[in-house]
């Protein structure tokens, strides 16, 4: 398994640690879980129109706006 090093600031680390504690994970396991879920979600979207973005990581972690469009309220 390849090893990857990432740098996160203290604020993000504390948020991830709280989330990991809530889910009964270590910080490393929580980050792996987030990445795994994101990869599975991205893989399941292959049938949809792709976003054309130059940066591969931005393309992987970006979401398209989909779903029902909001109704415009009539002016009274």
Protein Blocks (a to p, Z undefined) as FASTA:
>chain_A
ZZddddddfklmmmmmmmmmmnopafklmmmmmmmmmmmmmmmmmmpccdddfblklmmm
pccdedjdddddddZZ
